[in-house]
Amino acid sequence: MAGITSYSPIPEPQSGSTTFQLVATLFAQPKKAGNLDSSIQTIQSLQPTTESAASISSSQAAELSSILSSALSPNTLTLQTSRHLSSRVIQNKYTLVSSSILSFTSNLRIHPGLVAFEETHSLEIVLQLLPCPRSEHIPLGLAVFDLDSTLINQEVIDELARSIGVTQLVSAITERAMAGELDFAASLKERVALLKGVRADVWEDLKGQLTFATGARELCRGLKRLGVKMAVLSGGFVQMAEWVKGELGLDYAFANH
């Protein structure tokens, strides 16, 4: 029963467009809201069957293709394969060429044509949008990193506190914030208040103490070769964010002054 019943070549994407794979799985069962996870598990556990009751026909799969093409117009939708996973389940795989990254799942899932199709045939449709297997990935234009305990291994505010011997007090406030007892702004004000007396030139000392996370330099070099813009976005201090920006070749740095 299981097998590929139709095939079309993958279309060449137009300039400025992105290619996706759209997977539409039809179940011969009553529609159940919020049943995506259980439906996918059902696919994985299915065994071929010859049951005639509640079976799905190839014509119903073709009708679904027509509805999806109309719903996704003017994007280009091409059927790649239509396969019976059992008599009660058919899976269609499409190539979808779009001029923009789609806001897909919520709008298409409630399209009137699909809703009517489900109700008419007593079917459930599960839709998944994936990067096209032919392409390496959806193009990445911007990568944004946190600073503390992400690009670097330390928490800068703890290192500032260490320089004047108030590490435990500052760390205790941090723990309260992490536990939800303080919001970020309140915890930052309390911690900074404890830093009175820190030398103005302490930043130069910190540069010799901070270490970069394993792989951070290599990752940033690779992203730069791909033309990706990179930024560090920190709730910490701009002096160190700017230093890290220079060390790793980032494009932007945003932090507190």
Buried (B, 14 or more C-beta within 10 A) or exposed (E): EEEEEBEEEBBEBEEEBBBBBBBBBBBBBEEEEEBBEEBEEBBEEBEEBEEEEEBBEEEBBBBBBEBBBEBBEEBBBBBBBBBBBBBBBBBBBBBBBBBEEBEBEEEBEEBEBBEEBBEEBEBBBBBBBEEBEEBEEEEEEEBEBEBBEEBBEBBBBBBBBBBBEBBEEBBEBBEBBEEEEBEEEEBBEBBBEBBEEBEEEBBEEBEEEBEBBEEBBEBBEEBBEEEBBBBBEBBBBBBBBBBBBEBBEBEEBBBEE
